[in-house]
Amino acid sequence: MCLFKFICAITTRTLFVLVSLTGVWRVTWVKKDLYFWFLIFLCLPLVVEMITTLKSRNGKDYKWFSPAIFLFLISIIPSIWILELHHQQFKASEPECKNLNSWENVRKMITLNETQGNFTYQNYLKMLSTVCSNDWILALHQILLILLIVGKWLLPLGGGVTRDELSQLLLIFVGTAADILEFTSETLSDIKEKSCLVYIILGVWTWSMLQFPLHLAVVNSKPDSEGEQGDQEVTLLTKRSTDMWSIVEALFIQDGPFLLVRLIVMTYFDVFHQMLVFFAIKNFLVIILNLYRLVVICQDYRSRDGRASAIPCV
């Protein structure tokens, strides 16, 4: 069992490094500047973390925070930023490329390269370089989010984290990843030559990605206290820490910023379509429901605290 956890820890971090290197290679190819290979140095902290964690903790993750996922984000996010900004700047003058929007196009591209013979490593890289920039960027976004979910699943559990909490966290990650992917792909496709909004969208996207290294929305800080004296000493933040953190994530890390950006797109930049309105309403409903939940939690805590204080001391 220990050997299996050790292998999972190495495999996960190796996949993180490979995806980061793929992003750096794509940036270097697109920008046609070898100096961008220096982005590889962003992968070094992840390698150091892997060696340190394997030696000191046998590859186990931490309870509240995942350094491996955080360092993976640090290594891949700059490459995605560069690719997104380059695409927004030069998408009107991009050369002819191959879209991967159907199985037929994929088969044609593979068949064409196989018929040429001598399918070497250089030919493989050349084939990948002919894929459209938008498809490349979307693929990196998708691989990043999928690998964050699968990677967290494969990483050995940190101390104090149960399998039930891990399963809840993975389900939250799936829903979060779907919302984030829809936000970046749909919102960036709505704007044209508005570089300031591109920076805002990418900044909000980067901010929302910080949910993945944190486990505060699922992992309990301490079990519910039992007994009258315990109920009097436990504060609201301690007793309902997971609920409070979930509300904070919705209001300030994901749905709140997403709604603000979508309102800016609709009002200031005069972009309007059904899907944009639908997801704006969805973000608004999530915010309202979380505020309602916050009120319910506070009222429930006050009522219980009032009943506890009314009990006479013996």
C-alpha positions as CSV (number, residue, x, y, z in Angstrom):
1,M,0.0,0.0,0.0
2,C,2.8,2.4,0.8
3,L,4.5,1.6,-2.5
4,F,1.2,2.4,-4.3
5,K,0.9,5.8,-2.6
6,F,4.6,6.5,-3.4
7,I,4.0,5.7,-7.1
8,C,0.8,7.9,-7.1
9,A,2.7,10.8,-5.6
10,I,5.5,10.6,-8.2
11,T,3.1,10.0,-11.1
12,T,0.9,13.0,-10.2
13,R,3.7,15.4,-9.9
14,T,5.4,14.1,-13.1
15,L,2.2,14.8,-15.0
16,F,2.1,18.3,-13.5
17,V,5.6,18.9,-14.8
18,L,4.9,17.4,-18.3
19,V,1.8,19.6,-18.8
20,S,3.8,22.7,-17.7
21,L,6.6,21.9,-20.1
22,T,4.0,21.4,-22.9
23,G,2.7,24.9,-22.2
24,V,6.2,26.4,-22.2
25,W,7.0,24.7,-25.6
26,R,3.8,26.1,-27.1
27,V,4.6,29.6,-25.9
28,T,8.1,29.3,-27.4
29,W,6.7,28.1,-30.7
30,V,4.1,30.7,-30.9
31,K,6.3,33.7,-29.8
32,K,9.3,32.4,-31.9
33,D,11.6,33.4,-29.1
34,L,13.8,31.0,-27.3
35,Y,14.0,33.2,-24.2
36,F,10.6,31.9,-23.2
37,W,12.2,28.6,-22.4
38,F,13.2,30.3,-19.2
39,L,9.6,29.7,-18.1
40,I,10.9,26.2,-17.3
41,F,12.4,27.5,-14.1
42,L,8.8,27.9,-12.8
43,C,8.7,24.1,-12.7
44,L,11.7,23.9,-10.4
45,P,9.7,24.6,-7.2
46,L,7.4,21.8,-8.1
47,V,10.4,19.4,-8.4
48,V,11.8,20.6,-5.1
49,E,8.4,20.1,-3.5
50,M,8.2,16.6,-4.9
51,I,11.6,15.6,-3.5
52,T,11.0,17.2,-0.1
53,T,7.5,15.7,0.3
54,L,8.6,12.2,-0.7
55,K,11.4,12.3,1.8
56,S,9.6,13.9,4.8
57,R,6.0,12.8,4.3
58,N,6.2,9.8,1.9
59,G,4.3,11.8,-0.7
60,K,1.3,12.6,1.5
61,D,-0.5,15.9,0.9
62,Y,-1.4,18.4,3.7
63,K,-4.7,18.7,5.4
64,W,-5.7,22.3,4.5
65,F,-3.5,23.1,1.6
66,S,-1.9,21.3,-1.4
67,P,1.6,22.7,-2.2
68,A,1.8,20.4,-5.3
69,I,-1.4,21.8,-6.9
70,F,-0.4,25.4,-6.0
71,L,3.0,25.1,-7.5
72,F,1.6,23.4,-10.6
73,L,-0.7,26.4,-11.0
74,I,2.3,28.8,-10.7
75,S,4.1,26.8,-13.4
76,I,1.3,26.7,-16.0
77,I,-0.7,29.9,-15.5
78,P,2.0,32.3,-17.0
79,S,2.1,30.2,-20.2
80,I,-1.7,30.3,-20.5
81,W,-1.6,34.1,-19.9
82,I,1.0,34.6,-22.7
83,L,-0.9,32.4,-25.1
84,E,-4.3,34.1,-24.4
85,L,-2.8,37.6,-24.8
86,H,-1.0,36.6,-28.0
87,H,-4.1,35.1,-29.5
88,Q,-6.3,38.1,-28.7
89,Q,-3.7,40.4,-30.2
90,F,-3.0,38.5,-33.4
91,K,-6.1,36.4,-34.0
92,A,-7.2,38.5,-36.9
93,S,-3.9,37.9,-38.8
94,E,-3.3,34.2,-37.8
95,P,-2.3,32.0,-40.6
96,E,-4.4,29.1,-41.9
97,C,-4.6,26.3,-39.3
98,K,-6.4,23.1,-38.6
99,N,-9.4,23.0,-36.3
100,L,-10.1,20.1,-34.1
101,N,-13.8,20.6,-34.0
102,S,-14.8,17.3,-35.5
103,W,-13.5,13.7,-35.8
104,E,-13.2,14.1,-39.5
105,N,-10.7,16.9,-39.2
106,V,-8.7,14.9,-36.6
107,R,-8.6,11.9,-38.9
108,K,-7.5,14.0,-41.9
109,M,-4.6,15.5,-40.0
110,I,-3.4,12.1,-38.7
111,T,-3.9,10.4,-42.1
112,L,-2.0,13.2,-43.9
113,N,1.0,12.8,-41.7
114,E,1.0,9.0,-41.9
115,T,0.9,9.0,-45.7
116,Q,4.0,11.3,-45.8
117,G,6.1,8.5,-44.1
118,N,9.0,9.0,-41.7
119,F,6.8,10.0,-38.9
120,T,9.6,11.2,-36.6
121,Y,9.5,13.3,-33.5
122,Q,10.1,16.5,-35.5
123,N,7.1,15.7,-37.8
124,Y,4.9,15.1,-34.7
125,L,5.8,18.5,-33.3
126,K,5.2,20.1,-36.7
127,M,1.8,18.4,-36.8
128,L,0.9,19.8,-33.4
129,S,2.0,23.3,-34.4
130,T,-0.5,23.3,-37.3
131,V,-3.4,23.1,-34.8
132,C,-5.3,26.5,-34.4
133,S,-4.2,28.6,-31.5
134,N,-7.7,28.7,-30.0
135,D,-7.9,24.9,-30.0
136,W,-4.5,24.8,-28.3
137,I,-5.5,27.2,-25.6
138,L,-8.8,25.5,-25.0
139,A,-7.0,22.1,-24.7
140,L,-4.6,23.5,-22.1
141,H,-7.5,24.9,-20.1
142,Q,-9.2,21.5,-20.3
143,I,-6.1,19.4,-19.5
144,L,-5.3,21.8,-16.6
145,L,-8.7,21.4,-15.0
146,I,-9.0,17.7,-15.5
147,L,-5.5,17.1,-14.2
148,L,-6.2,19.2,-11.1
149,I,-9.2,16.9,-10.3
150,V,-7.4,13.6,-11.2
151,G,-4.2,14.7,-9.5
152,K,-6.0,15.5,-6.3
153,W,-7.6,12.1,-6.4
154,L,-4.3,10.4,-6.9
155,L,-2.3,12.3,-4.4
156,P,-2.0,10.4,-1.1
157,L,-4.4,11.8,1.6
158,G,-3.1,14.3,4.0
159,G,-3.2,13.8,7.7
160,G,-6.8,14.2,9.1
161,V,-8.5,14.1,5.7
162,T,-11.0,11.2,5.4
163,R,-12.1,9.5,2.2
164,D,-15.6,11.0,2.6
165,E,-14.1,14.5,2.7
166,L,-12.0,13.7,-0.4
167,S,-15.0,12.5,-2.3
168,Q,-16.9,15.7,-1.5
169,L,-13.9,17.8,-2.5
170,L,-13.6,16.1,-5.8
171,L,-17.3,16.6,-6.6
172,I,-16.8,20.3,-5.7
173,F,-13.8,20.4,-8.0
174,V,-15.8,19.0,-10.9
175,G,-18.5,21.7,-10.6
176,T,-16.0,24.4,-10.1
177,A,-13.9,23.3,-13.1
178,A,-17.0,23.3,-15.4
179,D,-17.9,26.9,-14.3
180,I,-14.4,28.2,-14.7
181,L,-14.0,26.6,-18.2
182,E,-17.3,28.0,-19.3
183,F,-16.4,31.5,-17.9
184,T,-13.0,31.7,-19.8
185,S,-14.1,30.2,-23.1
186,E,-17.4,32.0,-23.5
187,T,-16.4,35.3,-22.1
188,L,-13.1,35.6,-24.0
189,S,-14.9,34.7,-27.2
190,D,-17.4,37.5,-26.7
191,I,-14.9,40.3,-26.8
192,K,-13.1,41.7,-29.8
193,E,-10.0,43.9,-29.5
194,K,-10.7,45.0,-25.9
195,S,-7.3,44.2,-24.3
196,C,-8.2,45.8,-20.9
197,L,-11.1,43.4,-20.5
198,V,-8.9,40.5,-21.5
199,Y,-6.6,41.3,-18.6
200,I,-9.6,41.5,-16.2
201,I,-11.0,38.2,-17.4
202,L,-7.6,36.4,-17.0
203,G,-7.1,38.0,-13.6
204,V,-10.5,36.8,-12.4
205,W,-9.7,33.4,-13.9
206,T,-6.4,33.2,-12.1
207,W,-8.1,34.3,-8.8
208,S,-10.7,31.6,-9.2
209,M,-8.1,28.9,-9.7
210,L,-6.9,29.5,-6.1
211,Q,-9.8,27.4,-4.9
212,F,-8.1,24.2,-6.0
213,P,-5.1,24.2,-3.6
214,L,-7.4,24.9,-0.7
215,H,-9.5,22.3,1.1
216,L,-11.2,24.6,3.7
217,A,-14.7,24.1,2.1
218,V,-14.8,20.4,3.0
219,V,-12.3,19.5,5.7
220,N,-13.7,20.0,9.2
221,S,-11.5,22.0,11.6
222,K,-12.8,20.0,14.6
223,P,-15.8,17.7,15.2
224,D,-19.0,19.3,16.5
225,S,-18.7,19.8,20.2
226,E,-21.0,17.8,22.5
227,G,-22.4,18.9,25.8
228,E,-23.6,22.2,27.1
229,Q,-20.2,23.6,28.0
230,G,-18.8,22.8,24.6
231,D,-21.7,24.5,22.9
232,Q,-21.0,27.7,24.9
233,E,-17.3,27.8,24.0
234,V,-17.4,27.0,20.3
235,T,-17.6,30.1,18.1
236,L,-19.7,30.3,14.9
237,L,-16.6,30.4,12.6
238,T,-15.2,27.3,14.3
239,K,-18.4,25.3,14.4
240,R,-19.5,26.0,10.8
241,S,-16.1,26.6,9.2
242,T,-16.7,24.6,6.1
243,D,-20.1,26.3,5.4
244,M,-18.6,29.7,6.0
245,W,-15.7,29.0,3.7
246,S,-18.0,27.7,1.0
247,I,-19.9,31.0,1.2
248,V,-16.7,33.0,1.0
249,E,-15.6,31.1,-2.1
250,A,-18.9,31.8,-3.8
251,L,-19.1,35.5,-3.0
252,F,-15.5,36.6,-3.4
253,I,-13.6,33.9,-5.4
254,Q,-16.0,32.5,-8.0
255,D,-19.6,33.6,-8.6
256,G,-19.2,37.2,-7.3
257,P,-16.3,38.1,-9.6
258,F,-17.8,36.1,-12.5
259,L,-21.1,38.0,-12.2
260,L,-19.2,41.4,-12.0
261,V,-17.3,40.6,-15.2
262,R,-20.4,39.5,-17.1
263,L,-22.2,42.6,-16.1
264,I,-19.3,44.7,-17.4
265,V,-19.4,42.8,-20.6
266,M,-23.1,43.3,-21.1
267,T,-23.3,47.0,-20.0
268,Y,-20.0,48.7,-20.7
269,F,-19.0,46.7,-23.7
270,D,-22.5,46.2,-25.1
271,V,-22.3,42.4,-25.6
272,F,-25.5,40.6,-25.3
273,H,-26.7,37.0,-26.0
274,Q,-28.8,34.3,-24.3
275,M,-26.0,32.3,-22.8
276,L,-24.3,35.3,-21.3
277,V,-27.6,36.4,-19.7
278,F,-28.3,32.8,-18.4
279,F,-24.9,32.4,-16.7
280,A,-25.1,35.9,-15.2
281,I,-28.5,35.0,-13.7
282,K,-27.0,31.7,-12.5
283,N,-24.2,33.6,-10.7
284,F,-26.7,36.0,-9.2
285,L,-28.9,33.2,-7.9
286,V,-25.8,31.5,-6.3
287,I,-24.8,34.7,-4.6
288,I,-28.4,35.3,-3.3
289,L,-28.7,31.7,-2.1
290,N,-25.4,31.8,-0.3
291,L,-26.4,35.1,1.4
292,Y,-29.6,33.4,2.4
293,R,-27.7,30.5,3.8
294,L,-25.4,32.8,5.7
295,V,-28.4,34.4,7.4
296,V,-29.9,31.0,8.2
297,I,-26.6,29.9,9.8
298,C,-26.2,33.0,11.9
299,Q,-29.8,32.8,13.1
300,D,-29.5,29.2,14.0
301,Y,-26.3,29.8,15.9
302,R,-27.8,32.7,17.8
303,S,-30.9,30.7,18.7
304,R,-28.8,27.8,20.0
305,D,-26.5,30.1,21.8
306,G,-29.5,31.8,23.5
307,R,-30.9,28.4,24.6
308,A,-27.5,27.4,26.0
309,S,-27.1,30.6,28.0
310,A,-30.6,30.3,29.4
311,I,-29.6,26.9,31.1
312,P,-28.7,27.7,34.7
313,C,-25.3,26.6,36.0
314,V,-25.3,23.9,38.6
